[in-house]
């Protein structure tokens, strides 16, 4: 338990730099922006308020995962925000070290945000993502042990419907994987196909969880940034890119929904056995 507490509080500390920047920007400071006037635009005020709230939720999730009272909360109140957090932070935790080692810079390029902000924020996100993932695995192993036992599961009474939905999500995911060269979409498709056909274990579960979460969360984020007319969205999305982001959201939502049903079904079947 002590180890889990240390992990949880470390994740909270990693969230503080980003949260501090958001508070500064919302209070009128232009630190980290080449043109501080951008921060006063209504779309940016709304976006900063939203992302500050998201970071605050991540802090709460870190505490939930690492304290005993978190075990008593409804499963959905833990699973859904953690699925979103994994989808947003997981790709950053993977891409940031790679970009730092290969390019020496984690900044996406030209834009209103100064490069050092990306270094501070993405470093914090990377550590936060790793710590939250570790905390969630420890939490899930204690609360939903059957999901991590490798092997073939007995047929489900809803297996036919699950496979139909997984196949639909897989078509969307594979389309995204081809058009966007998206490894997370491919992982989601493979992981969910294995789970829907009765497989259990770390590999399929991790691939389905991270892949579907990344598809849904990053696709939705891109659409919010662009359709919200924020300065971070540039001049908008080309038609193909817009449909690709929409396919990420829809595919991730379908696969994530089936994943939730599978998790619930398999843990209940073992508990009642």
C-alpha positions in Angstrom: 0.0 0.0 0.0 2.9 2.4 0.8 4.3 1.9 -2.7 1.0 2.7 -4.2 0.7 5.9 -2.2 4.2 7.0 -3.3 3.2 6.4 -6.9 0.0 8.4 -6.5 1.5 11.4 -4.9 4.3 11.4 -7.5 1.7 11.5 -10.2 0.0 14.4 -8.5 3.4 16.3 -8.4 3.9 15.7 -12.1 0.5 17.3 -12.8 1.3 20.5 -10.9 3.4 22.3 -13.6 0.7 22.0 -16.2 -2.0 23.0 -13.7 0.1 26.0 -12.6 0.5 27.2 -16.2 -3.2 26.9 -16.8 -4.0 29.0 -13.7 -1.5 31.6 -14.8 -3.0 31.8 -18.3 -6.5 32.0 -17.0 -5.5 34.8 -14.7 -4.1 36.9 -17.5 -0.4 36.0 -17.6 1.1 35.5 -21.1 4.1 33.4 -19.9 5.1 30.9 -22.6 3.2 32.5 -25.4 4.8 34.5 -28.2 1.6 36.5 -28.5 -0.1 36.8 -25.1 -3.2 38.3 -26.8 -4.0 34.8 -28.1 -4.8 33.8 -24.5 -7.6 36.4 -24.2 -9.6 34.9 -27.1 -12.8 33.3 -25.9 -11.9 29.9 -27.6 -8.6 29.8 -25.8 -10.1 30.8 -22.4 -12.6 28.0 -22.8 -9.9 25.5 -23.9 -7.6 26.4 -21.0 -10.5 26.1 -18.5 -11.3 22.7 -20.0 -7.8 21.4 -19.9 -7.2 22.7 -16.4 -10.3 20.8 -15.3 -9.0 17.7 -17.0 -5.7 17.9 -15.2 -7.5 18.3 -11.9 -9.5 15.2 -12.7 -6.2 13.4 -13.3 -5.1 14.4 -9.9 -8.2 12.9 -8.4 -7.8 9.7 -10.4 -4.2 9.4 -9.0 -5.6 9.6 -5.5 -8.4 7.2 -6.2 -6.1 4.5 -7.6 -3.7 4.6 -4.7 -5.9 4.9 -1.6 -8.1 2.2 -0.1 -11.3 4.2 -0.4 -10.8 4.2 -4.2 -11.7 0.5 -4.2 -15.2 1.3 -2.9 -16.1 3.7 -5.8 -18.3 2.5 -8.7 -16.2 0.9 -11.4 -17.4 3.3 -14.1 -16.2 6.3 -12.1 -12.7 4.9 -12.2 -12.6 3.1 -15.6 -13.9 5.9 -17.8 -11.6 8.8 -16.7 -8.6 6.4 -16.6 -9.4 5.2 -20.1 -9.4 8.8 -21.3 -6.2 9.6 -19.4 -4.5 6.6 -20.9 -5.6 7.6 -24.3 -4.3 11.1 -24.0 -1.1 10.5 -21.9 0.0 7.1 -23.2 1.0 8.3 -26.7 2.8 11.3 -25.2 4.7 9.1 -22.8 5.9 7.0 -25.7 6.5 9.7 -28.3 8.2 12.3 -26.0 11.4 10.3 -25.2 11.7 9.2 -28.8 11.4 12.8 -30.1 13.9 14.0 -27.4 16.4 11.4 -28.4 16.1 11.6 -32.2 15.3 15.3 -32.7 16.4 16.9 -29.5 13.1 18.8 -29.4 9.5 17.8 -28.4 7.9 21.0 -29.8 5.5 20.3 -32.7 6.9 23.3 -34.6 5.6 26.8 -35.4 2.7 28.1 -33.3 1.8 30.5 -30.6 3.3 28.4 -27.8 7.0 28.8 -27.0 9.1 25.6 -27.3 10.1 25.4 -23.6 6.4 25.1 -22.6 6.2 21.8 -24.6 9.4 20.5 -22.8 7.9 21.3 -19.4 4.4 20.1 -20.2 5.3 16.9 -22.2 7.9 15.8 -19.6 5.3 16.1 -16.9 2.7 14.3 -19.0 5.1 11.5 -19.8 5.9 10.9 -16.1 2.3 11.3 -15.1 1.2 8.8 -17.8 3.7 6.2 -16.7 2.9 6.6 -13.0 -0.9 6.5 -13.6 -0.5 3.4 -15.7 1.4 1.6 -13.0 -1.1 2.7 -10.3 -4.0 1.5 -12.5 -2.4 -1.9 -13.1 -1.9 -2.4 -9.4 -5.5 -1.2 -8.7 -7.0 -3.3 -11.5 -5.1 -6.5 -10.4 -6.5 -6.1 -6.9 -10.1 -5.3 -8.0 -10.5 -7.3 -11.3 -8.0 -10.1 -11.0 -9.7 -12.5 -13.5 -9.0 -10.1 -16.4 -5.3 -10.7 -16.1 -5.4 -14.5 -16.1 -4.2 -15.7 -19.5 -6.3 -18.3 -21.3 -9.4 -19.0 -23.3 -12.8 -17.9 -21.8 -16.0 -19.8 -22.2 -18.4 -18.5 -24.9 -20.4 -15.4 -23.9 -24.2 -15.3 -24.4 -23.6 -12.0 -26.2 -20.6 -13.1 -28.2 -22.3 -12.7 -31.6 -23.3 -9.1 -30.9 -19.8 -8.4 -29.5 -18.1 -9.7 -32.6 -20.4 -7.7 -34.9 -19.5 -4.5 -32.9 -15.8 -5.4 -32.7 -15.7 -6.0 -36.5 -17.3 -2.6 -37.0 -14.8 -0.9 -34.8 -12.0 -2.9 -36.4 -12.9 -1.7 -39.9 -12.7 1.9 -38.6 -9.5 1.3 -36.7 -7.8 -0.4 -39.7 -8.9 2.5 -41.9 -7.3 4.9 -39.4 -4.2 2.7 -39.2 -3.7 2.8 -43.0 -4.5 6.5 -43.6 -2.9 7.9 -40.5 -0.1 5.2 -40.1 -1.5 4.9 -36.6 0.0 2.1 -34.5 -2.5 2.6 -31.7 -5.5 2.0 -34.0 -3.9 -1.2 -35.2 -3.2 -2.3 -31.6 -6.9 -1.6 -30.7 -8.1 -3.8 -33.6 -5.8 -6.7 -32.8 -6.4 -6.6 -29.0 -10.2 -6.4 -29.3 -10.4 -9.1 -31.9 -8.5 -11.4 -29.4 -10.7 -10.4 -26.5 -14.0 -10.8 -28.3 -13.0 -14.3 -29.3 -12.5 -15.4 -25.7 -8.8 -14.6 -25.0 -7.7 -13.1 -21.8 -4.3 -11.8 -20.5 -2.1 -8.8 -20.3 -1.3 -8.5 -24.0 -4.8 -8.3 -25.5 -6.1 -6.2 -22.7 -3.3 -3.7 -22.8 -3.5 -3.4 -26.6 -7.3 -2.9 -26.6 -7.2 -0.5 -23.7 -4.5 1.8 -24.9 -5.4 1.6 -28.5 -9.1 2.3 -28.2 -8.5 5.0 -25.6 -5.9 6.7 -27.8 -8.2 6.6 -30.8 -11.1 8.1 -29.0 -9.3 10.7 -26.9 -6.9 12.0 -29.4 -9.5 12.1 -32.2 -11.9 13.9 -30.0 -9.2 16.4 -28.9 -8.3 17.2 -32.5 -11.9 17.8 -33.4 -12.5 20.0 -30.3 -9.3 22.1 -31.0 -10.2 22.6 -34.7 -14.0 22.9 -34.6 -13.7 25.1 -31.6 -11.8 27.6 -33.7 -8.8 27.8 -31.3 -5.5 29.3 -32.5 -4.0 25.8 -31.9 -6.1 24.4 -34.6 -4.4 26.4 -37.4 -6.4 26.9 -40.6 -8.5 23.8 -40.0 -8.4 20.2 -41.2 -8.5 18.9 -44.8 -11.5 16.8 -45.5 -9.6 13.4 -45.4 -8.0 14.4 -42.0 -11.4 15.4 -40.6 -13.0 12.1 -41.6 -9.9 10.3 -40.1 -10.3 12.0 -36.8 -14.0 11.3 -36.8 -13.3 7.6 -37.5 -10.9 7.6 -34.5 -13.7 8.9 -32.3 -16.3 6.5 -33.6 -14.0 3.4 -33.7 -12.5 4.1 -30.3 -16.0 4.6 -28.8 -17.3 1.3 -30.3 -14.2 -0.8 -29.2 -14.1 0.9 -25.8 -17.8 0.1 -25.2 -17.3 -3.6 -26.0 -14.2 -3.6 -23.9 -16.2 -2.3 -20.9 -18.9 -5.0 -21.4 -16.2 -7.7 -21.6 -14.5 -6.5 -18.4 -17.8 -6.4 -16.6 -19.0 -9.8 -17.9 -15.8 -11.7 -17.2 -15.3 -10.4 -13.7 -18.9 -11.1 -12.8 -18.7 -14.6 -14.2 -15.7 -15.5 -12.1 -17.1 -13.9 -9.0 -20.4 -15.9 -9.3 -18.5 -19.2 -10.1 
